[in-house]
């Protein structure tokens, strides 16, 4: 329970004739991680004499091509689906998403699946290709019309046929826009090039001028170069014919026609999407699965008639894996089941009680533990919600977070495991916030006393006066530091255990045991001084602390004593629990005071009260919830894990089909 799942290594030798069935069976069972042995075969001379690296099957390229083609068609048809329900449907999809029903499919061999995929895609493309081409032609035409409309709109106040701006054998015409401030300077300089030039100008918006410059062909390039110096924006009028007003009118009319034609085509596509969507999604999933199966062969070794593969499997599922291999190969396989050897890169599969499962993702976010390390998931499951609730310390916000968690569990959690885990974490963290908020006198700040009783100093029912946050924050600080000391001691004990198991006795003495002795010594001395106990405890505690310091110096050298400041910093870091809790209540109380103030504003006060109250508390609750998650993680990743955790292993990744909308017939 406190360590990763024990693993077994499988070495499997089977006949080529059964290789596909063995791989498929293991893929469907989803209990083993395939180990890549191809590199070892190339580097190990002994293995190289017996085996050669296997390759992905010859079907892999075709499967990849069909998979990408299917995905492209699915995306294209998805863009044509009818959007119904608007925002309300989107919200309901979040709160109560539709759980996909898995459709039973045949267990097709690769060649049959490829033939089936080609047949389905040919049918769909036969219906969509013509429509897609028409849409592309309409889109291209619309882009050209929009460009013409844009140019014509800019030149609409100049009465000229735009076809006259086409370059001829003798003349060059340029249309565009220039800043008004530079126009006079341009007119002066252009005379140095030629005086055989006509400039039509029209004032435009934002201190600019619309210009049409006509000159002899031989001066065209020089005039163009000069215009560029004056921030001239060129209008491309090539291909345009008619006066701007006529172009605008005809372009707008044709664009409306195109929109109507495209809407009709999109409606036809929506019908096709409705008809083929499910079949295409199923086909895509089948192709994904088959592609992965064919690619995995590159992890194997082979001889002329046999195939060899290695895999990792949790001990609890080893018998099932062996049974699966024997059944799929009709007994024509040799299977060797061994314990991990020294130097093996063992994948880590976390095996925790159900209540701790959601918190495994936090361990993986940091780094999976070593094979013989303590798995901290259970500590996270016990302490993360407590730290989160301590950071929030408000019953009102705790209720809101718990309700959000329930919505996640009953909503997206039905179709997304991560969302379900986050929902569970929010519920447990919210419950701790309710408990701690109640005993420390915080429900949306001081809303109970301020608005319901009329006296902000009145505590909510259930408050424990000794830890009333508004009266005795010092006691909450003591509680936070005490929690920090206890949790640090637990981390040191785990670290000592890890080092001793690994045979690192010196490290255990200097990095953990000396600190444990220091805590015992300081604790005895503090008990003697603060509680008035026997002075013998003071001397015994002092002696233990001195021995601990000597051990620091012996193991870590003279500078080892400086680690004392680091440990004090770790302990004091738990004071953030108090700081964040007080910040939550303090800001909530400020919102309540502000509500009272705006309530006194004549006429609009009654309108402002619910706005300030709702948005103020939503903003504070969201900010403090986010801060609670971040700081609860930080106390684990930095202060707790720093005492013992190494990590750095790879996560166990089962060879899985990841079926979401399909299931094999008979399963």
N, C-alpha and C positions, 0 to 999 in steps of 0.2 A: 504493500500500500504506500509506503514512504519511499519506494524506489521504483524506477522505470520497470516495465514488464520484462521478465526474463525472456531471452530470445534463443532460438535454435537456428543453426545454419543447415539448409538443405542442399545436398549435391545430388543432382538428378541426371541420369543417363537414360535416354529412351531412343527407340527406333525412329528414323525419319518419318515413317508411315504414320506415327502417332503424334508427331511434334505439334501439328496444328490443333489436334483435339486436346492435348495436354495444356497448351498455352491458352486455348479458349476456356477450358474448365477452370484454370487458375484465375483467369481474368474475371470470370463470372463470380467466383467465390470471394474475391477481393480480400484475401487474408495474407498474402505474401508480398514482400518487396523483392523484385528481381534485381540481382546483383550483376553488374557488368563485368564479365571476365575476359572480354576481348583484348583489353590492354595487357592483362597478365599473360595471356597466351603469346603475345608478341614479345614480351620481355623475359619470360621464363623459358630457358632452353629446354628443360625437361618436358614442360607442357607443349612447347612448340613442336617437339618430335611426334606427339600423339595427336594434337588437335590443330585446327586452323580456325581463325575467327569467322564466325558466321556473318551473314549480311542480311539486311532487310530484304524481304521477299520481292520478287519481280513485280508484284502487284502494287507495291507501295506508291510509286509515281502516279499510276492511274487513279488510285484511291484518293491521293492528295488533290489531283486535278478535279475529280468529281466532287470532292468535299468543298473545295473553294468555289466551284461553279454553283453548287447547291446553296452555299452560304450567300453568294452574291444574289441569286434569284430570291431567296428568302428576304434579304434586306430590301431588295427592289420592291417586292410585293408588300412588305410591311409598310413602306412609305405610301402605298396606295390604299391601305386599309381605311375604312370609314371610321372617323373619330366620333364617338358618341359619348354623351354624358358630361363632357367638359371636366371642370375642376372637381365637381362633386363625385364623379365616378373615380377620379384619380385618388381622392381622399378615401373613398370607400375601398378602393383597391389596396390601399395601405393598411386600413383598419381590418378589413376582411378580404384578403386576397383569395382568388380562386385557386384551389389546390388541383394541379393537373392530374387527370386520371391516366394511369399508365395503360397504354394499348398493347395487347399481346401481339408479338411478331414471331415469324418463323426464324429458326436458327439456320440462316443461309450460309453456304460456303462462299468464299471470296469471289469466285467467278460468277456465281448466281447473283450475288449482291451487285456486282458491277453491271451485269446485264440488266438487272431490275432498275438500277439507278439511271442508266442510260435511257431506258424506255420511259421512265417517269419524266426525266428532264427534257427528252425530245417532245413529249406531249405538252408539257408546260411551255417550253420555248415556242412551240408551234402556235400557241395562243398569244404569247406575250411579245414575241419578237417584232411582229408587224406594228403592234401598238407602241412599243418602245421606240421604234424607228420614227414613227409619226410624231411622237412627243418630242424626240430630239430635233426633228426638222422644225417643229413649231417653236421650240425653245430658241433655236438658232435664229429663226426669223424674228422672234420677239426681241432678242438682243440687238439685232440690227435696227429694228424699228425704234427701240429705246434710245439707241445712239443717235439716230436721225432726229428723234423727238427732242433729245437734249440739245443738239446743235441748233436745230430750228428755233427752239425756245430762246436760246441765247441771242439769236440773230433776228428775232421776230419784229423788232422795231426798225429794221433796215429793209427798205423796199427794193429787193433785188432777187432775180431768179438765181438760185444757188448753182444751177448748171453753168452759169456765166463765170463761176469761180474756178472752173476746170482750166488747167494750164493748156495753152495752145502752142502752135509753132513759134509765135512771136511774143506772147505775153506769159507772165507768171502772176498768179493771184494767191494771196495769203489772207486767211481770216483768223481772228483770235482776240485775246483779251490782254490788256496791259494796265498797270497801275497809272492812274491819272497824273500822279506827281512826276512821272517819268516821260509823259507823252511829249511835252514841249522839247525836252532834251533830245528825244529820238528824232523829232522833225528837223532839228538843227543838224544833227549828225548825218541823217540820211541824204541830205543835199550834197554831202561830200562824195557820195557814191554816184548819184544821178539826180537830175532834176526832171527826168522823164518818169514821173511816178504820180499815182493818184491815191489819196488816202481818204476813205470814208470813215467817219467816226460817229459813235453814239455813246452817250453817258450811260453807265450801268450802275449797279449797286456797289456798295463798299468801296467808293472812290476808285473805280476802274472805268476803263473805256473799251467798248467793242470797236475793233478796227478791221477794215478790209483794205488791204494794201495791194495795188495793181501796178506792175512795172514791166519793163521789157524783159524778155527771157534771159538775156545775157547778164542782167543785174539781179536776177532772182536769188541766187545762192548767197550773194553778199548781203542783200537786204535781210534774208532769213537769219544769217549769222549775227547781224546787228540787232535784230529783234530779240534774239536769245539773250543778249547782254542786258536787255531792259525787262527781264522777268516776263517775257511774252508767253502766254499760254495759247498754243496752236489749236484751232478747231479743224478737225478733219472733215471736209465737205465733199470729198470725192464720192461719186456715185449718187449724190443728191440732186434732184431736179425739181424745179418749181419754187414758188415763193414760200418763205417760212410759214406763213399762215396756212397755206394749202397743205404743206407737208405735215404740220401739226394736226390738222383736221383728219387727214387720211391715215396718219400713223395711229392716232388715238382710236379711230374706228376699227382699224385692222387689229390692234392689240386687244380690243374687246372681243372681236371675233375669235382670235386665237385663244383667249381665256375660256370662252364658251366651248370651243372645240376640244381644248385640253381637259376641261372639266368632264366632258362626255367620255373622252378616252380614259381618264382616271376612274370614272364610274365603271367602265368595262373592266379595268384592271382590278378594281375592288371586288367585282364579282368573281374574277379568276382567283384572287387572293383568298376569298372566302371558301372557294371550292377546293383549293390545293394546299392551303396553309398547313393543316395538320399532317397531310401526307409528306410534305417537304420537310417539316420539322422532324418527323420520325425518320425519314431518309437521312437527314443530316446527322442525327444521333447515331444511326447505324453505321454510317460512313466514318464518323469520328472513332467509334469503337473498333471497327475493322482496321482502320489506318494505324491505330495504336498497337493492335495485335501484330500487324505485319512489320512495324518498325522495331518492335522489341526483340526480334530475331537478331538484330545487330549486337545484342548484349551476350549472345551465346557463343559456344564453341561447337565445332562439328568435325565428324570424320565422313567417310564416304557414305555410311549408312546409319549413322547415329547422330544424336544431338545432345549436347551437355549444357546444363544451365545450373546456376546457383541462386538461392533465394534465402531471405530471412523471414522467419515466422515467429510470432509470440508462442511461448511454450504451451499456453492454453489451447492454441489452434493447430499445433503441430500434427496431432493425430488426424485432424480433419484434412489438413493439406496432403498428408501421405495417402489417405483414403481417396481423395479426389484424383491424385496423380495415378494411382493404381487403377481406378475405375475408368479413367479417360484413356489409359493406354492398354486396357484389358490385361494388366499384369505384366506387360512387356517393358518394364522400367526397373532400373536399379536406383534405389534411394538411400542415401546415407544421411542420417540425422546426427549432427554433432553440436557440442557446446561451442560458444565463441572461443577463438584462440587469442593469445596475446598479440596485440598489434592489429587486430581486426577493427575496422571502422564500423562499429555496431550501430545500426539505426535505433533511434530512441522512440519507443511507443509508451506514452504515459497511460498508466492503468490505475485509475482512481475511483473511489466511491462516486455514486451518481451526483451527490451534492457538490462535489469538487470539480466535476467535468467542465462546467462553464469557465472555470478559472484557468484551465490548461492553456487557453489561447494567450493569456498574459505571460505564461512561462515561455511559450514558443515565440512571442514577440521579443522577449529578452534574449533567449537562447536555450535550446533543450539541454537538460542536465547530462552529465557524463553517465555512462552505464552503471557505475558503482556509486554515483552520487545520490544524495537525498533529493527526491522530487519535492519541490516546495509548493505544489499545487494545493495541498490540504491547508497549509499555513495561509496561503492567499485566500482560500475559501472561507477560512475562519476570521481573518483579520482585515482583509480588504474592505468588506462591507462595514466593519466597525470603524475603520479609519475614515471611510467615505462619510458615514453618518456623523462622526466626530467633527469632520471638516464642515459639514452642513449645519448640524446641530439646530435644526428648526423643524418642528413637527409639521407645519403647513407645507413647506417645500418637500419634506419627506413623503407626505401623502401624494403630492403631485408626481414625484419621481416614481413612487410605487405604482401609481395608476398608469404612467407612461410605460413602465415595465410590463404591466398586465396587457396593455394594448399591443406591445411588441410580441409578447408570447402568443396571444390569441390571434394576432394579425400576421405580420410578416414572418413570425416565428414558425408558422405552419409550413412555410415553403423555404425558409432560410435558417440553417442551423445557427449561424453566427448571430442573427437577429434574436433568435430564441435565447441564446446564451446571454446576450446583452440585456434582454428583458428580465431574465432571472437575476442578474447582477443588480439591475436597477431596483427590482422589488426588494431584495435583501438589503441593499444599501439604504433604500427609502425607509424600510422598517427600523433600521438602526437610527436613522435621522429622526424618526417619530419618537422612539424611546428616549434618545438623548436630548432631543428638543423639549420633550415634555418635562423631564426631570430638571432641566436647566432653565426652564421658564422662557421658551421661545416658540411662538406659533405665529408665523408671519410677523416676527418682531414682537411688539407689545400690543398687538391688535385687540387682545382680550381685555386688558385693563383700560386701554385708551378709548376704545369705542363701545365695548359692551358694558363695562362697569363705570367708566368715566374717570378712572384714576389709573394713570400709566404705571404706578408702582405696584398695583395689585398683580400677584403672580397667577398663572394659569393653574387649574386643578392638576394635581400630580407632581407639582414642583417639589424637589428636595431642596430645602433652603440652603443647605451647606454647599450646594453646587449651583445655586442661582447665578446665572451668568451676569446678570445686571447688578448683583450685590457682592458676589464672592468669586470673581474670576481667578483669584490667587489659588483657590482650592482646585479649580479645573486645571490650572497650570501644573500643580503638583501631580494630579491624576495623569496628565499627559506625559510628564517626565517619568512617572512610575511605570506607565505602559512602555515607554521607550526603553527603560532599563531592563524590564522583564523580557521584552522582545529581542533586545540585543544579546542578553544572556543566552536565550534559546539559540540564537544564531551562532554564538561562540561555541556552545555545546555541540551543535551539529558540525561546525567547522573542525573542532577537535576530533570528533569521531571520524570525519572524512580523512583527515591527515593521518590518524593512527592506523586506520584500515589500509591506507596507501603506504604505510611504513615510513611516513615522514614525521618521526617523533620530534625532531628538533623544531620543525615548523609548528607542530601542535603546541609545544611548550612556549614558543616565543610569540605566536600569533593568536592563540586562543586561551590556553590554560593559565598563562600569566595574567591575562585580563580577567579571567574568572576569579583568580585569587585576589586581584585588586578590588573587584566588586565586593567579594566577601569581606575583605579587610576593611574597606571603607564603610560597608554596611554595618559591621560590628562596632566600629568606632562611632558611627553616627547614632546607632541605637543607644550606646552607652551615654553619649553626650546629650542627645535630645530627649531620651526617655528616662534619664536619671538611673540607668541600670548600673550594675557593678562596674567599677573602674577597671576590673580585670579585662572586661570585653574591649575597653579602649586600648589597653596594651597589646592584647592578642591581635586585635584588628590592625593596629599599627605595625606589629611584627610581620603579619601576613602581607601587608602592603609593601613593606620594605623588601621581603623575599621576592615579591612579584617584580619590583623594580630591578632587583639584582638579576632576575631571570631575563628581563628585557635587555639589559646590558650584555649579558652573557650570550644570548642568541642573536641579537640584532646590532650589537655594538653600542657605543655611547649615544649615538643619535637615535637609538630605539626609544629612549625616554621621550623624545619629541612626539612620538605617536600618541602620547597622552592627550595632547591638544586636539588631535584628530578624533579621538574617541569622545572627548568632551563635546566636540562639535556635532558628532553623530547623535549623542543623547539629547543635546539641546535642540537638534533639528525637529524632534517630536513636539516642540513648543508650537510648531506651525498648526497643530491640531487646535490649540486654543485660539491662535491668531485668526485662523480662517473661520472658526465657529463664531467668534466675536464680530468679525467683519460681516458675516451673514446677518446676524441679529441687528447689528448697528445700522447697516444699510436698509434693512427692512423697517426698522424704527424710523429712519429718516424719511422713507417713503410715506409712512403713516402720518408723520408730522406735516409733510408737504400736502398730503390729502386734506388735513385739517385747515391748512392755510388757504388752499385754493377754494375750499368749501365756503370760506367767508367772502369770496369775491361776489359782488352783486350780479344777479341775472344769470351769469354763465357758470357760477360755482357748482350748481347741481349737475351741469353737463361735464365739467372738468373732473369732478370727484371720481366717477367710475373709470374715466380714461387714465388718470394718473395712478389710481390704485391698481388697475389691471396690468397696464403696461409696465409700471414700476416694479411690481412684484414678479411679473414674468421675466423681465430683464435681469433682476437680481437673482431669481431662482435659477435661470439658465446659466448665468455667469458662475454662480457658486457651485452649481452641479458640475460644470466642466472643471472648475478648480479642484473640487473634491476628488474627481477621478484622477486628475493629473497628480495631485499631491499624495493620494493613497498609493498610486503606482510608484511614485518617487521614493516614499518611505520603504517600500519593498526593494526596488531595484538598487537603490544606493545604500541606505542605512542597514537593511536586513541582509540582502544578498551579499553585501560587501564583507560580511563576517565569515562566509563559508562557501559561497557559490562560485563555480568555475564555468560550467556550461561549455558551449562550443561544439556540441555534437550535432549530428544531422537528424532531422525528424524522420520517423518511419513513414514511408509513403507507399501504401499498398498499391499493387497493380490492380487498378479498379476500372470498371466499365463506366461508372458514373451515369447510370441510366436514370433519367428524370421523367421521361414520358413513354418509355417502352419497357416491356418485360418479355422474356422468352416464353414461348408457349409451354405450358406444363409447370412453370415456376411461379 
